[in-house]
Amino acid sequence: MHHWRRDVVELAALFTAVAVADAVANLIGHGPDGPALLLVSAAVLVATAGFHTWWARRHGHAPPVDDTGDTGDTSATSGTSGTASTSDTAGTRDTSGTGKDEVAAATVLWRMRTTVRDEPGSLAALCSALARHRVDILSLQTHPLAEGTVDEFLLRSPAGLATSEITRAVSAAGGAGTWIERADAHDLVDVPARVLGLATRTALDAAELPLALRQLLGRCTIRSLPATSPATGRALESAPVEGALEDTVMRLRAPEGGVITVERPYLPFTPTEFARARALVELDTRLGPRVPRGRDVLTLPEGGDITVRRAGTDDLEAAKALHTRCSPRTLGMRYHGPLADADRYLNHLLSPRFGRTLAVETASGRIVGLGHLLWDGDETEVALLVEDGWQRRGIGGELLGRLVGMAAEAGCESVYAVTQSSNTGMVAAMRNLGLPLDYQIEEGTLVITARLDATPAASRLPYGQAAQGQGW
């Protein structure tokens, strides 16, 4: 019925337009004043168009400049889309024209996570509460759960706004289990780009998997357990192929059949985070063991060239041959246990799944030194082994400097070395790093910890940039 009426109206309008056009054409063509009437009509149209343009410029739809500081629900809604809202941006804008540096200094970045009810209006209430405190929402991720939704925000707030005020506002708006911590410029990268970057790093180097998981999941403890014990050869605990998620702990099947345990006591993992972590591990498993083949030729102070490169499980036999050329005293200082067990640990130490290994080769291709950087949960261990005939030539210091550079580039806060007080070479190498050191003696064993967050990376790591340039 409505379509029929609309067709009739359209036809009537068409016939009316034709009739009017015919009348105007007859008047202009046959009337004595036709040309004059045509010119007057053109002048009226031009005047009308000019008046309309002037009126639109004077009375545009853009809000006045003074109104950009308004704080309403509209600003909160725009903040949830991942872009800076008008009102929130105005709250931190440098109106005196002093530049962007002062604006950045007057604001603070935060990562916040809270759980809201899965019902319409819950997120809007939360965003409105943040907008009232002039908190800008830079990005938002949602993690659906069986009951409720976990929302993860990247926020920019005024520097004088305390975290307790933010969490109190979120709680009043219906948020529960709120967690908040400081963020930095690296968190400004959107999640897909960050995940792709971590996947690329993992694809290039198998040793990057624990680091990629830590950057993906935030502050957490990651431990890798091999399928069999390096010391006894016995089978150890394994994880299901699909992994397991238990609140604050996730267990993933390692590429070689072992277990990767990720623990974050202060914040439960969501199914979305579990799926992302499992995808990274699956990528690592499909690609298989891989080690960058960067090489760096160095000249020793006393003359002669050596090559420093990454080592892997392919170097197992050459590493065993190194053991046979080392004295019992050198092996004892390195492994702190029965010499018969030294070869058993090599496969574990050389695996990129548990850290990074540097090898020192002579011109003939013989390995005369090994340096290990081992991921140990929240901590990082460094260990050195140099053949007796090649000691006191600076090889240990060269290896240690490069390993510490790698640890710093990986974001480690400290590294520790387990040795004996009689191992003066290792103690001297640690001191030559120029970093603050902590010493602790446990049952006759000396543990030296170097803090890497004491000075800027550019001044403390003479070997880091070279190692990075060689694809290490």
C-alpha positions as CSV (number, residue, x, y, z in Angstrom):
1,M,0.0,0.0,0.0
2,H,2.8,2.4,0.9
3,H,4.7,1.6,-2.3
4,W,1.6,2.4,-4.4
5,R,1.1,5.7,-2.8
6,R,4.7,6.7,-3.2
7,D,4.6,5.8,-6.9
8,V,1.5,8.0,-7.4
9,V,3.2,10.9,-5.6
10,E,6.4,10.5,-7.7
11,L,4.4,10.5,-11.0
12,A,2.4,13.6,-9.9
13,A,5.6,15.4,-9.1
14,L,7.1,14.4,-12.5
15,F,4.1,15.7,-14.4
16,T,4.0,18.9,-12.4
17,A,7.7,19.5,-13.1
18,V,7.2,18.9,-16.9
19,A,4.2,21.3,-16.9
20,V,6.2,24.1,-15.1
21,A,9.2,23.6,-17.4
22,D,6.9,23.9,-20.5
23,A,5.3,27.1,-19.1
24,V,8.7,28.7,-18.4
25,A,10.0,27.7,-21.8
26,N,6.9,29.3,-23.6
27,L,7.2,32.4,-21.5
28,I,10.9,32.9,-22.3
29,G,10.7,31.9,-25.9
30,H,7.5,33.7,-27.0
31,G,7.2,36.5,-24.5
32,P,8.5,40.0,-25.3
33,D,10.5,40.1,-22.0
34,G,11.9,36.5,-22.2
35,P,15.7,37.3,-22.3
36,A,15.4,39.9,-19.6
37,L,13.5,37.4,-17.4
38,L,16.2,34.8,-18.0
39,L,19.0,37.3,-16.9
40,V,17.1,38.3,-13.8
41,S,16.6,34.6,-12.8
42,A,20.3,34.0,-13.2
43,A,21.2,37.0,-11.0
44,V,18.8,35.9,-8.3
45,L,20.4,32.4,-8.3
46,V,23.9,33.8,-8.0
47,A,22.8,36.1,-5.1
48,T,21.1,33.2,-3.3
49,A,24.2,31.0,-3.6
50,G,26.5,33.7,-2.3
51,F,24.2,34.4,0.7
52,H,24.1,30.7,1.5
53,T,27.9,30.4,1.4
54,W,28.3,33.4,3.8
55,W,25.8,32.1,6.2
56,A,27.3,28.6,6.3
57,R,30.8,30.1,7.2
58,R,29.5,32.3,9.9
59,H,27.2,29.8,11.5
60,G,29.0,26.5,11.0
61,H,28.3,23.4,13.0
62,A,31.7,23.2,14.6
63,P,31.6,23.8,18.4
64,P,33.1,27.0,19.7
65,V,36.7,26.7,21.0
66,D,35.6,27.4,24.5
67,D,33.4,24.4,24.6
68,T,36.1,21.8,23.8
69,G,36.6,21.3,27.5
70,D,33.1,20.0,28.1
71,T,33.0,16.7,29.9
72,G,30.0,14.7,28.9
73,D,29.0,11.2,28.1
74,T,29.9,11.8,24.4
75,S,33.6,12.2,25.3
76,A,33.5,9.0,27.3
77,T,32.1,7.1,24.4
78,S,34.7,8.4,22.0
79,G,37.4,7.4,24.5
80,T,36.3,3.8,24.3
81,S,37.0,3.5,20.6
82,G,40.7,3.6,21.2
83,T,41.2,7.3,20.2
84,A,41.7,10.3,22.4
85,S,38.4,11.9,23.4
86,T,37.9,15.7,22.9
87,S,37.3,16.4,26.5
88,D,40.0,14.2,27.9
89,T,42.6,15.5,25.5
90,A,41.7,19.0,26.4
91,G,42.3,18.2,30.0
92,T,46.0,17.4,29.3
93,R,46.6,19.8,26.4
94,D,49.3,22.5,26.7
95,T,47.2,25.7,26.4
96,S,50.2,27.9,27.0
97,G,51.9,26.7,23.9
98,T,55.0,25.5,25.7
99,G,55.4,22.4,23.6
100,K,54.7,18.6,23.7
101,D,57.4,17.8,26.2
102,E,55.6,19.5,29.1
103,V,52.4,17.8,28.0
104,A,54.1,14.4,28.2
105,A,55.6,15.3,31.6
106,A,52.1,16.3,33.0
107,T,50.5,12.9,32.2
108,V,51.1,9.3,33.2
109,L,50.5,6.1,31.2
110,W,48.8,3.2,33.0
111,R,47.8,-0.4,32.2
112,M,44.6,-1.3,34.0
113,R,42.5,-4.4,34.0
114,T,39.1,-4.8,35.6
115,T,36.1,-7.2,35.4
116,V,32.6,-5.8,34.5
117,R,29.2,-7.4,34.3
118,D,28.3,-8.6,30.8
119,E,25.3,-6.4,30.3
120,P,24.5,-3.3,28.3
121,G,25.7,0.0,29.8
122,S,28.4,-1.5,32.0
123,L,31.3,-0.4,29.9
124,A,29.7,3.0,29.3
125,A,29.4,3.6,33.0
126,L,33.0,2.7,33.5
127,C,34.2,5.0,30.7
128,S,32.1,7.9,32.0
129,A,33.7,7.5,35.5
130,L,37.2,7.7,34.0
131,A,36.2,10.7,31.9
132,R,35.1,12.6,35.0
133,H,38.6,12.3,36.3
134,R,40.0,13.5,33.0
135,V,41.5,10.0,32.2
136,D,42.0,9.4,28.5
137,I,41.4,5.8,27.2
138,L,44.0,5.1,24.6
139,S,43.1,1.5,23.8
140,L,40.8,-1.2,25.1
141,Q,40.9,-5.0,24.9
142,T,38.0,-7.3,26.0
143,H,38.5,-10.8,27.3
144,P,35.1,-12.6,27.5
145,L,34.6,-15.0,30.4
146,A,31.9,-17.4,31.4
147,E,30.5,-14.7,33.8
148,G,31.4,-11.1,33.0
149,T,34.1,-9.6,30.8
150,V,37.7,-8.6,31.6
151,D,38.5,-5.2,30.1
152,E,42.1,-4.2,29.7
153,F,42.8,-0.5,29.2
154,L,45.8,1.6,28.3
155,L,45.1,4.9,30.1
156,R,46.7,8.4,30.1
157,S,45.9,10.3,33.3
158,P,47.0,13.6,34.8
159,A,50.2,13.2,36.7
160,G,48.7,14.4,40.0
161,L,45.9,11.8,39.9
162,A,46.6,8.9,42.4
163,T,46.0,5.3,41.4
164,S,43.7,5.0,44.4
165,E,41.4,7.6,42.9
166,I,41.3,5.7,39.6
167,T,40.6,2.3,41.2
168,R,38.0,3.9,43.5
169,A,36.2,5.5,40.5
170,V,36.3,2.2,38.6
171,S,34.9,0.3,41.6
172,A,32.1,2.8,42.0
173,A,31.2,2.3,38.3
174,G,30.9,-1.5,38.8
175,G,34.5,-2.7,38.1
176,A,35.7,-5.6,40.2
177,G,39.1,-7.2,40.7
178,T,40.8,-4.1,39.4
179,W,44.6,-4.2,38.8
180,I,46.7,-1.3,37.6
181,E,50.4,-0.7,36.9
182,R,52.6,1.9,35.2
183,A,53.0,1.6,31.4
184,D,55.5,3.1,29.0
185,A,55.7,4.1,25.4
186,H,56.1,0.4,24.2
187,D,52.6,-0.3,25.4
188,L,51.2,2.3,22.8
189,V,51.7,-0.3,20.1
190,D,48.4,-2.0,19.2
191,V,48.0,-5.6,20.2
192,P,48.0,-7.2,16.7
193,A,51.2,-5.4,15.8
194,R,52.8,-6.4,19.1
195,V,51.8,-10.1,18.7
196,L,53.1,-10.1,15.1
197,G,56.4,-8.6,16.3
198,L,56.8,-11.3,19.0
199,A,56.0,-14.0,16.5
200,T,58.7,-12.7,14.2
201,R,61.3,-12.7,17.0
202,T,60.3,-16.2,17.9
203,A,60.6,-17.4,14.3
204,L,64.1,-16.0,13.9
205,D,65.5,-17.4,17.2
206,A,64.2,-20.2,19.3
207,A,65.7,-18.7,22.4
208,E,63.3,-15.8,22.1
209,L,60.2,-17.9,23.1
210,P,60.4,-17.3,26.9
211,L,61.1,-13.6,26.3
212,A,58.2,-13.3,23.9
213,L,55.8,-15.0,26.4
214,R,56.9,-12.6,29.1
215,Q,56.3,-9.6,26.9
216,L,53.0,-10.9,25.8
217,L,51.7,-11.7,29.3
218,G,53.3,-9.0,31.4
219,R,55.0,-9.7,34.7
220,C,55.1,-13.5,35.1
221,T,57.4,-16.3,36.0
222,I,58.3,-18.7,33.2
223,R,60.1,-22.0,33.8
224,S,61.0,-24.6,31.2
225,L,61.2,-28.2,32.4
226,P,62.8,-30.7,30.0
227,A,61.2,-34.0,29.2
228,T,64.0,-35.9,30.9
229,S,66.3,-34.9,33.7
230,P,69.7,-33.9,32.4
231,A,71.4,-35.5,35.5
232,T,69.6,-38.8,35.8
233,G,67.9,-39.3,32.4
234,R,64.6,-40.0,34.1
235,A,61.3,-38.8,32.5
236,L,59.8,-35.8,34.1
237,E,56.3,-34.4,34.3
238,S,54.7,-33.6,31.0
239,A,51.8,-31.4,30.0
240,P,48.7,-32.2,27.8
241,V,49.2,-31.4,24.1
242,E,46.5,-28.7,24.2
243,G,48.0,-27.3,27.4
244,A,46.2,-26.6,30.7
245,L,44.9,-23.4,32.3
246,E,44.4,-23.2,36.0
247,D,43.5,-19.6,37.2
248,T,47.0,-18.0,37.6
249,V,49.0,-20.9,36.1
250,M,49.2,-22.1,32.6
251,R,51.1,-25.2,31.5
252,L,52.1,-25.6,27.8
253,R,53.6,-28.5,26.0
254,A,57.2,-27.5,25.1
255,P,58.5,-28.2,21.6
256,E,60.7,-31.1,22.7
257,G,58.0,-32.6,24.9
258,G,58.8,-30.9,28.2
259,V,56.7,-28.4,30.0
260,I,56.6,-24.6,30.0
261,T,55.0,-23.3,33.1
262,V,53.8,-19.7,33.2
263,E,52.7,-18.3,36.6
264,R,51.3,-14.9,37.5
265,P,50.0,-15.0,41.1
266,Y,48.6,-11.5,41.2
267,L,46.3,-11.8,38.1
268,P,44.5,-14.7,36.7
269,F,45.0,-15.6,33.0
270,T,42.1,-15.2,30.6
271,P,41.2,-17.8,27.9
272,T,42.3,-15.2,25.3
273,E,45.8,-14.9,26.8
274,F,46.0,-18.7,27.0
275,A,45.2,-19.0,23.3
276,R,47.8,-16.4,22.3
277,A,50.5,-18.1,24.4
278,R,49.6,-21.5,23.0
279,A,49.8,-20.1,19.4
280,L,53.3,-18.8,20.0
281,V,54.4,-22.1,21.4
282,E,52.8,-24.0,18.5
283,L,54.7,-21.7,16.0
284,D,58.0,-22.4,17.8
285,T,57.2,-26.2,17.7
286,R,56.5,-26.1,13.9
287,L,59.6,-24.2,13.0
288,G,61.9,-26.6,15.0
289,P,65.3,-25.7,16.6
290,R,67.0,-22.7,14.9
291,V,69.9,-20.5,15.9
292,P,70.9,-17.3,14.1
293,R,74.3,-17.8,12.3
294,G,75.9,-14.5,13.1
295,R,79.7,-14.5,13.3
296,D,82.2,-12.0,14.7
297,V,85.9,-12.2,14.1
298,L,88.0,-10.7,16.9
299,T,91.8,-10.2,17.3
300,L,93.1,-11.0,20.8
301,P,95.4,-8.5,22.6
302,E,98.4,-10.9,22.2
303,G,97.6,-11.5,18.5
304,G,95.6,-14.2,16.7
305,D,92.0,-14.2,15.5
306,I,89.1,-15.9,17.1
307,T,85.4,-16.2,16.0
308,V,82.5,-15.7,18.3
309,R,79.2,-17.1,17.2
310,R,75.9,-18.5,18.5
311,A,76.0,-22.2,19.3
312,G,73.3,-24.9,19.4
313,T,72.7,-28.6,19.7
314,D,74.6,-29.1,16.4
315,D,77.7,-28.3,18.4
316,L,77.2,-31.0,21.0
317,E,80.1,-33.2,19.8
318,A,82.5,-30.2,19.6
319,A,81.5,-29.2,23.1
320,K,82.1,-32.7,24.5
321,A,85.6,-32.5,22.9
322,L,86.1,-29.3,24.7
323,H,85.4,-31.1,28.0
324,T,88.0,-33.7,27.3
325,R,90.7,-31.0,26.8
326,C,89.7,-29.1,30.1
327,S,91.3,-30.0,33.4
328,P,89.2,-31.5,36.2
329,R,89.8,-28.2,38.1
330,T,88.3,-26.1,35.3
331,L,85.3,-28.4,34.9
332,G,84.8,-28.5,38.6
333,M,84.6,-24.7,38.8
334,R,82.1,-24.6,36.0
335,Y,79.7,-27.4,36.9
336,H,80.1,-27.6,40.7
337,G,79.4,-31.4,40.7
338,P,80.7,-34.8,39.6
339,L,82.7,-34.5,36.4
340,A,80.9,-37.5,34.9
341,D,77.7,-35.5,34.8
342,A,79.2,-32.6,32.8
343,D,78.5,-34.1,29.4
344,R,74.9,-34.9,30.4
345,Y,74.1,-31.2,30.9
346,L,75.5,-30.1,27.5
347,N,72.4,-31.0,25.5
348,H,70.3,-29.0,27.9
349,L,72.7,-26.1,27.9
350,L,73.1,-25.9,24.1
351,S,69.3,-26.0,23.5
352,P,68.0,-22.6,22.5
353,R,64.8,-23.4,24.4
354,F,66.6,-22.7,27.7
355,G,68.8,-19.7,26.8
356,R,71.5,-18.6,24.5
357,T,75.0,-20.0,24.0
358,L,78.1,-18.3,22.5
359,A,81.0,-20.4,21.2
360,V,84.6,-19.2,20.6
361,E,86.3,-20.9,17.7
362,T,89.9,-20.8,16.6
363,A,90.9,-20.4,12.9
364,S,90.9,-24.2,12.6
365,G,87.3,-24.4,13.8
366,R,88.0,-25.9,17.2
367,I,85.7,-24.6,20.0
368,V,87.9,-23.3,22.9
369,G,85.2,-21.5,25.0
370,L,81.5,-21.5,25.7
371,G,79.4,-18.9,27.3
372,H,75.8,-19.6,28.5
373,L,72.9,-17.2,29.2
374,L,70.2,-19.3,30.9
375,W,66.6,-18.2,31.6
376,D,65.9,-19.2,35.2
377,G,62.4,-18.1,36.0
378,D,62.5,-14.5,36.9
379,E,66.3,-14.5,37.0
380,T,69.1,-15.0,34.4
381,E,72.3,-16.9,34.9
382,V,75.6,-16.5,33.1
383,A,78.2,-19.2,33.0
384,L,81.6,-19.5,31.2
385,L,83.9,-22.3,30.3
386,V,87.3,-21.6,28.6
387,E,89.9,-24.3,27.7
388,D,92.9,-24.2,30.0
389,G,95.4,-23.3,27.3
390,W,93.2,-20.3,26.2
391,Q,92.6,-18.8,29.7
392,R,94.0,-15.3,30.7
393,R,93.7,-14.0,27.1
394,G,90.5,-12.0,27.5
395,I,88.1,-14.6,26.1
396,G,86.1,-14.9,29.3
397,G,85.6,-11.2,29.5
398,E,84.6,-11.0,25.8
399,L,82.0,-13.7,26.3
400,L,80.7,-12.3,29.5
401,G,80.3,-8.8,28.0
402,R,78.3,-10.1,25.1
403,L,76.1,-12.3,27.3
404,V,75.3,-9.4,29.6
405,G,74.5,-7.3,26.5
406,M,72.1,-9.9,25.4
407,A,70.5,-10.0,28.8
408,A,70.0,-6.2,28.9
409,E,68.5,-6.2,25.4
410,A,66.1,-8.9,26.5
411,G,64.9,-6.7,29.3
412,C,66.5,-8.6,32.2
413,E,67.1,-6.5,35.4
414,S,70.1,-8.5,36.6
415,V,72.3,-11.5,35.9
416,Y,74.0,-13.8,38.3
417,A,77.0,-16.1,38.2
418,V,77.6,-19.1,40.4
419,T,81.3,-19.8,41.0
420,Q,83.9,-20.3,43.7
421,S,85.9,-17.6,45.5
422,S,89.1,-19.3,44.1
423,N,87.9,-18.6,40.6
424,T,89.7,-15.3,40.3
425,G,89.2,-15.1,36.5
426,M,85.4,-15.2,36.8
427,V,85.4,-12.7,39.7
428,A,87.6,-10.3,37.8
429,A,85.5,-10.6,34.6
430,M,82.3,-9.7,36.6
431,R,84.1,-6.7,38.2
432,N,85.3,-5.5,34.8
433,L,81.6,-5.1,33.7
434,G,81.5,-1.8,35.6
435,L,78.1,-2.7,37.1
436,P,77.0,-2.7,40.7
437,L,77.7,-6.2,42.1
438,D,76.1,-8.1,45.0
439,Y,78.1,-11.0,46.6
440,Q,76.6,-13.9,48.5
441,I,78.2,-17.0,49.8
442,E,76.1,-20.1,50.1
443,E,77.8,-23.3,51.5
444,G,81.1,-22.4,50.0
445,T,79.7,-21.3,46.7
446,L,80.0,-17.7,45.6
447,V,77.0,-16.1,43.8
448,I,77.7,-12.7,42.1
449,T,74.8,-10.7,40.9
450,A,75.2,-7.8,38.5
451,R,72.3,-5.2,38.4
452,L,71.6,-4.1,34.8
453,D,69.2,-1.4,35.6
454,A,71.7,0.9,37.3
455,T,73.0,2.8,34.2
456,P,71.7,3.5,30.7
457,A,72.1,0.7,28.3
458,A,74.1,2.7,25.8
459,S,76.9,3.3,28.4
460,R,76.9,-0.1,30.1
461,L,76.9,-2.5,27.2
462,P,79.9,-2.3,24.9
463,Y,79.1,-5.6,23.2
464,G,75.3,-5.4,23.0
465,Q,75.1,-3.4,19.8
466,A,77.6,-5.6,18.0
467,A,75.8,-8.7,19.1
468,Q,72.5,-7.3,17.8
469,G,74.0,-6.3,14.5
470,Q,75.1,-9.9,13.9
471,G,71.6,-11.3,14.4
472,W,72.3,-12.7,17.9
